[in-house]
C-alpha cells in the first residue's frame, strides 16, 4: 500500500507541473506585459522558443 501511495504522490506532482506550463502559455502575452514570472524561471525552454 505504501508503494501505491508514493506512486499517487508522484503523479500528483507531475500533474501539477504539467498544468502549470499549459496556462502559462496562454498567459504568455499577459505575462510578457508584466514581466518574467517566477514560474517562467523553472521553464526557460518555452521562453527561448
C-alpha positions in Angstrom: 0.0 0.0 0.0 2.9 2.3 0.8 4.2 2.0 -2.8 0.8 2.8 -4.3 0.6 5.9 -2.2 4.0 7.0 -3.3 3.0 6.5 -6.9 0.0 8.7 -6.5 2.1 11.4 -5.0 4.4 11.4 -8.0 1.5 11.5 -10.4 0.0 14.4 -8.4 3.3 16.3 -8.6 3.7 15.7 -12.3 0.0 16.7 -12.9 0.5 20.0 -11.1 3.7 20.7 -13.1 2.1 19.8 -16.4 -0.9 22.0 -15.7 1.5 24.9 -14.9 3.1 25.3 -18.3 -0.3 25.0 -20.1 -1.9 28.1 -18.6 1.4 29.9 -18.7 1.5 29.6 -22.5 -1.9 31.2 -22.8 -0.9 33.8 -20.3 2.4 34.4 -22.1 1.1 37.6 -23.6 -0.2 38.8 -20.3 3.0 37.7 -18.5 5.1 39.5 -21.1 3.4 42.8 -20.3 4.0 42.2 -16.5 7.5 40.7 -17.0 9.1 37.3 -16.4 7.1 35.5 -13.7 8.7 33.2 -11.2 7.1 30.2 -12.8 9.0 31.0 -16.0 12.3 30.7 -14.2 11.5 27.0 -13.9 10.7 26.8 -17.6 13.4 28.7 -19.6 12.9 26.3 -22.6 9.5 27.7 -23.7 10.7 31.3 -23.1 13.6 30.7 -25.5 11.3 29.1 -28.0 
